[in-house]
């Protein structure tokens, strides 16, 4: 016979199988101590939470946590403790000063991701602390790792990740290399080439190019499009460059 663990999270019941028949389980007090120890070792515990209450195998987590990652990790670690059958999540995450401030913090987290390049494009939208990600990246692990980084930003209440992975294509790789060289070696854009995060991003998908980011003038915006259109192998160009950002 097997028994089930459950977690109540935002009104949704999640089921998981754990433990074999006859396995030893902890008492409520022992389970609470084990949970608190795990949370402390993971550096999740703070003055405001999580506070752990255990009654007949039902665990209630209350209080404040620093981030969405801390909330998700607290539930995960609690579920792994023997003797825990149900986890009721009542944890809260402190809101950021404003959606604008949160959006800037999230954007900074993306830009500081070491594998984020001019061939990737991630767009951030924030609504009442809920973060929405869209865009394209060149490798699937980038989307997952960017999501993980953003979940640790203080103030993020929830995270919807709709970033997609660009298809692997040798022709597209050649276009990226050729276009980036032609663009950033042009006298109009050379000053951008030495920045840690160059402002013009080149998104290539099956020969179709999208230019995203920001430039200093309308002249630069138009010149970038001309260079892209004249690059060998490019079928279509969508110019999404902003001016003055």
N, C-alpha and C positions, 0 to 999 in steps of 0.2 A: 504493500500500500504506500502511496506517495501522498504528501500533503502539499498544499499550495500556499505561496506567499502572494499577497496582494498589496497594491499601493493606491491610495486615493489621491489623485492629482488633478485639481481643477475640475472636479466632477466626473473624471474619467477613471475607470477601473482598469488597472494594468495587471495582468496575470503572469506568474512565472513559476516554474517547477523548481523545488529545492528540497534536498534532504531525502534520505532513504528510510524505510521502515525501521524502527528500532533505534534510530540515531538519537544521541543525547541532546536535549535542548536546555537552554539556560532559563533560570527563573527570571521574573520580571526585573528584579533589582540587578541581577547579574547582567542581564541583557542591556539595561540602561547604562551600566558602567562600561560595558564593552563598546556600546555605541559612542558614548562620550569620549572614550579613549581613542577610537578610530577618527572621530571628527577632530580631536585635538592634534593628533599626529599629522592629519592632512591640512592643518592650519586653517580650519574652517571655523572653529570656535572663536567667539569674541564676546564682548560684554553684553551684547543684545541678543545673542542666540548662536546656534540653535539651542533651544531648551528642549530637553528630552523627557517625555513622560511615557511609561510603559504600563499597560494594564491588560493582563491575560493575553499577552502576545501582540496587542495592538499598540503601536508606537505613534505618538503625536509629536510632531516637530513644530515648535512655535518660535517666535522672536524674529529678529532681523539678521540677515546675512549681507555680506559685502557685494555679492555679484550673482548673476544668473548661474555661473559656473559653480559657485559655492553651494547654491541651492540644489542644483542637479546632483552634485557630488555627495551632498549630505544624504539625499534620498538613496542614492546608489549604495553608499557605505552602510546605511542602516538596513537596507534590504538583505545585505550579505551576512548579517548576524544571525546565528542560530537562535531559535526561539521567537523570532519576529515573523508574524503572520500577515500583519497589515500595517502599512505606513500611511498616516494621514498627514498631508502636507499643509501646514498653516504658516509657512515661512514667508517673510516679506523682504523685499529689496528696497532700500532707500532710493527715492527718485533723485535724478540729477537736478542741477539748478534750473535747467530749461532744456527743451528739445534741441535748441540750437547748440548749447554747450555740449550736450550728449553727442550730437552729430559730429561736432568737431573732434571730440575725443575718439569716437569710433573711426573717423577718417584718418586720424593720426595713427591709430593702431594698425590700420590697413597699410598705410605708407611705410611704417616701420617694419612690416613683415619682410624679412630678408630675401624672399623669393618672389616678391611683387615687382614686376618689370614693366617696361614700356609696352610690352606685348600683352599685358593684362589690363582689364578694365573692371572696376568694382564700383557700383553706385550705391549710395547710402541714403535711406529715407527713414525719418524718425517721427513717430506719432504717439504722443503721451508715454514716452519711454519705451515703446515697442519699435524694434529696429528691423528694417526690411533691406535685404541685400539682393541686388541684381547685377548682371554683367557677364563677362566671359573671362576665363583664364585658360592658360595653355596646358596645364596638367591637373588631373582630378584631385591630387592631394592638397593643392593650393586652396581650394574651396573649403575643405575640411579644416585645414590649419588656420585659415583666416577666421572661420566661424569660432574655433576654439579661442583664439585671441580676443575676439570681440565679446565672447561670453564672460570674460574676466574684467571688462570695462565696468566700472561702478556706475550704477544707474540704469543699466539695460534690464528691462522688465521681461522681455521676450525677444526671440530672435527668429526671423524667417529668412532662410537662406535659399535663394533662387538663382545663385551664380552657376552658370553652366560651363562645361569644358569644351573648348574648341577641338574639332577633329584633327587628328594627326595627318599631316599632308606635307610631303617634301616640297611641292610647289609653293605652298604657303610659307614654309620655312625660308625658302629662297627670297620670296617677296619681302618678308619681314627684315631679313638681313640687308637686302638691297635698298629698300625704302628708308630704313633707319639710317643707313650710311649716307644716302643722298640728302636726306632731310637735315640731319645734324651736322653735316659737313658744309652745308650752305651758309654763306656769310650772314644771312639774316637770322639763323638759328644756332650758330656756333656757341653763343654764350649760354644757351640752355644745356648744351651737351655735357657740361662739367658739373651740373647739379647732381646731388644725391638722388633726387627724384625728378628727372626731366619731365616737363609739363605736357608734352605731346605724346599721346599713346597711340599705338598702331595696332588695330585689331584686324586680323586677316582670317577670313573663313572662305575657303574654296575660291580664292582669287578675288573675293570682294573685300574691300578695305573700308574700315570706319576709323576716322581720326577723332579722338576724344581728348579732353583736357582743356587747357587754357593757353592763350597767347596774348601778347601785349598790344596788338593792334589788328585792325581789319586787313591791313596789308599783309601781315604775317599769316592771318587766317587763310587768305586767298592764295598766297604763295605756297603754303603747305599743301593745299588741294591740288595745285598745278603740278607740284613735284610728285604727288601720289598718282595722279592720272597719267603721268608720263613714264611711270616705272614699269618696266617690262613684266608682263604676266598679270597685271592688274586688270580686272574686268569692269569693276564698278567702284566708285568712291562715294562714301557718305561723310560729309564734313559736319561733325558735331562739335567742333572747337568753339569755345567761348572766348570772348574778348574782355580782358581787363580783370579777370578773377585772380 
